[in-house]
């Protein structure tokens, strides 16, 4: 789930960077002085934006992809206890311990 959130955050962040670079072409002549004066601020803002986007995707994936997980695990528990499961012997031995 963390990997999926990271992939989505990177994709959105790169897409946003491409759009911003396209729209801010007129600032290319001043890039040296802009990065010299405001480079740290731009970097911190970009990092905070990325972390917030990552956290948003992480929460959304947790909310919508882990729905009814407890019920699914309860169903698996009942199958293992009754012996009607298709689990391998190794998993069944670990579960019984």
VENTANOR-V806765 format. One line per field, one symbol per residue. ss: DSSP state (@ for helix, = for strand, . for the rest). phi: phi as a letter, one per 40 degrees, with the letter a starting at -180 (. if undefined). A space follows every 50 residues. Layout:
ss->???
phi->???
This chain:
ss->.@@@@@@@@@@@@@@@@@@@@@@.@@@@@@@@@@@@@@@@@@@@@@@@@@ @@@@@@@@@@@@@@@...@@@@@@@@@@@@@@......@@@@@@@@.
phi->.ccccccccccccccccccccccbcccccbcccccccbcccccccccccc cccccccccccccccbcgccccccccccccccgbbbccccccccccc
